[in-house]
Amino acid sequence: MKKIFKVVLGLLVLGFTYGANAADTIKIGALVAATGPASFLGDPELKTLELYVDKINKEGGVLGKKLELVAYDTGASPKKATTFVKRLISQDKVVAILGGSASGETMAIIPFIQRAKVPLVSMAGSIKIVQPVKSYVFKTPATDRMACQKIFEYLKSKDKTHIALISGNGGFGKSMRKQCKDVAPNYGIKILADETYGPKDTDMTAQLTKIKNTANVQAVVNPGFGQGPAIVTKNFKQLGMTQMLVQSHGVASKKFIELSGDASEGVIVASPPVVVASLLADSNPIKKVSLDYIKAYEDKYHAPTSTFGGYAYDALYLVVDAMKSAKSSNPKAIRDALENTKDYVGLNGIYNMSKKDHLGLDLNSGIQMLVIKNNDWALAK
């Protein structure tokens, strides 16, 4: 595989070609936050796409043609994402787009996707991406609403129904906070305190102190991603707080444990199953797919896998399977086949999509409740 690296308008552009004429390839676009504050999302996503596009091509490609990946680094910027999505559509002539890494940039590009009628498979978490359903927009991660439901189901099973929220005020945090507040009554959950923090905040002691001083709080739920939840976790321990601390699927990677250090011990995390693949039952079909991915990724990059790379894996293979099913690389045919995906076993669950559901995951296959023990993951009991 020959890689071409170009700098355009001062922004990093990553193009991947395979020594074939354009007519002999199928172009798939990608928008990933490979650098910047959300690189913990985009870096493993990009590496996963590189790895598996190369693997698919070595196995003969798709429909008798090689895949050509055209990937742009958005830095999680909605502005950059809109610039690059227009380029992917009008100049690169891709048949489908994978991305963005974050909810904000994904929401920014949806109007362009809908107008151009090029299918998008997002790797971001917000429920707003797929609800209400947009005809050409799909996604692979469980939604923030699903994460709230799974977390509250778990808390209720532990008789911890009086909680506090401390949420990031970026796109993901705001969306998940709203979803958690919306579904809380369905699980008998009472939110006694509701605090927020900004993406550049480096100390959440003031917000956590308010929560600590709020009577009867049994658990603290933190919708957020990036460094914010790690800071919350450290401050939580520094304040000697004894409530259960629960983090969202936005931090389901070893990077969170690394950033949080010893303060992460005992923290509960909602996560896709790929993070704990080895702990899944042998009868679970996700286990083999996940273990194969983990081995391939770690052999290639000598680095631990994360749930975020898993989002990219599923996005790529959903599109590849759609092309094979449709026997076509026409964008409309891909869209139609994606919408009719049935029993696709991915790293993040088992997908069954429909006209009313452009995600197709259920709570049981899509989210596991984990606990951090000795700087590693374990299934939460």
Buried (B, 14 or more C-beta within 10 A) or exposed (E): EEEEEEEEEEBBBBBBBBEEEEEEBBBBBBBBBBBBBBBBBBBBBBBBBBBBBBEBBEEEBBBEBBBBBBBBBBBBBBEBBBBBBEBBBEEBEBBBBBBBBBBBBBBBBBEBBBEBEBBBBBBBBBBBBBBEBBBBBBBBBBBBBBBBBBBBBBBBEEEBBBBBBBBBBBBBBBBBBBBBBEBBEEBEBEBBBBBBBEBEBEEBBEBBBBBBEBEEBBBBBBBBBBBBBBBBBBBBBEBEBEBBBBBBBBBBBBBBBEBBEEBBBEBBBBBBBBBBBEBBEEEBBBBEBBBEBBEBBEEBBEEBBBBBBBBBBBBBBBBBBBBEBBEBBEBBBBBBBBBBBEEBBBBBBBBBBEEEBBBBBBEEBBBBBBBBEEEEBEEBE
